[in-house]
């Protein structure tokens, strides 16, 4: 399938970036009460929006956010930084290596091991010490003005949960075990509602590898 040249991806990316920014600002001011069930709903909402940031960056890696390369890459730089101060060029290189060498020793996303061993390798492969130092410093600066509880519950926890969401639905489930196709991947059963909330349709993973130029918001049609 040909790569999309539509700029609808810009509007979709702006929707998720602005939603994450507005949600984060509002929740930094919210009065936390652990007895309030909304607290846990908001944490899950933030997790989902964090995952949306990374999925947007992923679309940028495949050039499907905007037909203009400068705008497309700018969105990639912004969303990876907002997610957890990731360096977009590094993620870009490794992700395309995943597509070129899927399910091999050269695949940075693949590991022949248990869930947790694979997850830890996955995180270590992408996380740098400078990134950790920067995020720790930023946390200590922000807590001067923002309650530490809010920072932990709506900034730290959702981002960590998001890594599990992305890994489980976007890497582990699609690529674990053996497969009978050239993309060494499988897709979850067809259920668009679950597919969206689990990982923005990336459970339809064989379809993504078969057509990496299809943006996330069109993957449901491929399935």
C-alpha positions in Angstrom: 0.0 0.0 0.0 1.3 3.5 -0.9 2.2 5.9 1.8 -0.5 8.4 2.5 0.1 12.0 1.2 -2.9 13.4 3.1 -2.2 16.0 5.8 -5.1 14.7 8.0 -2.3 13.3 10.1 -1.3 16.8 11.1 -4.8 17.4 12.5 -4.8 14.1 14.3 -1.4 14.7 15.8 -2.4 18.2 16.9 -5.5 16.7 18.6 -3.5 14.3 20.6 -0.7 16.7 21.5 -3.2 19.4 22.6 -5.2 16.8 24.5 -2.2 15.6 26.4 -1.1 19.2 27.2 -4.5 20.3 28.4 -5.1 17.1 30.4 -1.7 17.3 32.0 -2.0 21.0 33.0 -5.5 20.4 34.5 -4.4 17.3 36.4 -1.4 19.0 37.9 -3.9 21.3 39.7 -6.4 18.6 40.6 -7.1 17.9 44.3 -6.0 14.3 44.7 -8.2 12.1 46.9 -7.4 8.4 46.8 -11.0 7.6 47.7 -12.2 9.3 44.6 -12.7 6.7 41.8 -12.1 9.5 39.2 -8.4 9.4 40.2 -7.9 6.0 38.7 -9.9 7.0 35.6 -7.7 10.0 35.1 -4.5 7.9 35.5 -5.7 5.5 32.8 -6.7 8.5 30.6 -3.2 10.0 30.9 -1.7 6.6 30.1 -3.8 6.4 27.0 -2.8 9.9 25.9 0.9 9.2 26.6 0.5 6.1 24.3 -1.1 8.4 21.8 1.9 10.7 21.9 4.2 7.8 21.1 2.0 6.4 18.4 2.0 9.9 16.8 5.8 9.8 16.9 5.7 6.4 15.3 3.6 7.7 12.4 6.1 10.4 12.0 8.9 7.8 11.7 7.0 6.4 8.7 6.4 9.8 7.3 2.6 9.6 7.6 1.9 12.7 9.8 2.5 15.2 7.0 3.6 15.2 3.4 6.0 18.0 4.2 9.1 16.3 5.7 10.1 19.2 7.9 6.6 19.3 9.5 6.5 15.6 9.8 9.9 15.4 11.6 9.0 18.4 13.8 6.0 16.4 15.1 8.3 13.4 15.7 10.8 15.5 17.6 8.1 17.1 19.7 6.1 14.0 20.6 9.1 11.9 21.5 10.4 14.8 23.7 7.0 15.2 25.4 6.7 11.5 26.0 10.0 11.1 28.0 12.7 13.3 26.4 13.5 10.6 23.8 15.8 11.6 20.9 13.8 11.2 17.8 16.7 10.4 15.3 17.7 7.5 17.5 14.2 6.1 17.7 13.8 6.6 14.0 16.9 4.6 13.2 16.1 1.7 15.5 12.5 1.5 14.5 13.3 1.1 10.8 15.9 -1.5 11.8 13.1 -3.4 13.4 11.1 -3.3 10.2 14.1 -4.4 8.1 15.3 -7.2 10.4 12.1 -8.2 12.2 12.4 -11.2 14.5 16.2 -11.6 14.1 19.2 -10.8 16.3 19.5 -7.5 14.5 16.0 -6.5 15.5 16.3 -4.0 18.4 12.7 -4.8 19.5 12.9 -8.6 19.6 14.1 -10.8 22.4 13.9 -14.6 22.8 12.9 -14.7 26.4 10.2 -14.3 29.0 7.8 -11.3 29.1 9.7 -9.4 31.8 13.2 -10.2 30.4 12.0 -9.0 27.0 10.4 -5.8 28.5 13.6 -4.9 30.5 15.8 -5.4 27.4 13.3 -3.4 25.4 13.4 -0.4 27.8 17.2 -0.6 28.3 17.6 -0.6 24.5 15.9 2.7 24.2 16.5 4.5 27.5 19.7 6.5 27.9 21.4 7.7 31.2 21.2 11.3 30.0 17.5 10.9 29.5 17.0 9.6 33.0 19.1 12.5 34.4 17.1 15.1 32.4 13.7 13.7 33.5 14.9 13.5 37.2 16.1 17.1 37.1 12.9 18.2 35.4 10.8 16.4 38.0 12.7 18.2 40.9 12.2 21.5 39.2 8.5 21.1 38.5 7.8 20.0 42.1 8.7 23.5 43.2 5.4 24.7 41.8 3.4 21.4 41.4 2.4 19.0 44.2 4.7 16.0 44.1 1.7 13.7 44.4 0.2 15.1 41.2 3.5 14.8 39.4 3.9 11.1 40.4 0.3 10.1 39.7 -0.4 12.0 36.5 3.1 12.4 34.9 5.4 9.6 36.1 2.9 6.7 36.6 1.0 7.1 33.3 4.2 7.3 31.3 5.5 4.1 32.9 2.2 2.3 32.4 2.2 3.5 28.8 5.5 1.7 28.2 3.9 -1.5 29.3 0.9 -0.8 27.1 3.0 -0.1 24.1 5.3 -3.1 24.7 2.6 -5.7 25.5 0.2 -4.8 22.7 2.6 -3.4 20.1 5.6 -5.7 20.5 5.3 -8.7 22.8 1.9 -10.0 21.7 2.5 -9.5 17.9 6.0 -10.9 17.8 6.3 -13.5 20.5 6.7 -17.1 19.3 6.9 -18.4 15.8 4.9 -17.1 12.8 3.9 -18.3 9.3 4.3 -15.0 7.5 7.2 -12.9 6.2 6.6 -10.2 8.8 7.0 -12.6 11.8 3.9 -11.1 13.5 0.3 -11.8 14.3 -2.8 -9.6 14.7 -5.3 -9.7 17.4 -8.9 -10.6 16.7 -11.0 -8.0 14.8 -12.5 -5.7 17.4 -12.0 -2.1 16.6 -13.1 -0.7 20.0 -10.7 -3.0 21.9 -8.0 -2.4 19.2 -8.2 1.4 19.7 -8.2 1.4 23.4 -5.5 -1.3 23.8 -3.0 0.4 21.5 -4.4 2.6 18.8 -5.0 -0.4 16.4 -1.5 -1.6 16.6 -2.8 -4.9 17.7 -3.5 -5.2 14.0 0.2 -5.7 13.7 0.6 -7.9 10.6 -1.3 -5.2 8.7 1.1 -2.5 10.0 4.2 -4.5 8.8 2.5 -5.2 5.5 1.7 -1.5 5.0 3.9 0.7 7.3 2.7 3.7 5.3 -0.8 3.4 6.7 -1.3 5.8 9.6 -2.6 4.4 12.9 -6.0 5.9 12.4 -6.5 4.0 9.1 -5.2 0.6 10.3 -8.7 -0.5 11.3 -9.6 -0.5 7.6 -6.6 -2.7 6.8 -7.8 -5.3 9.3 
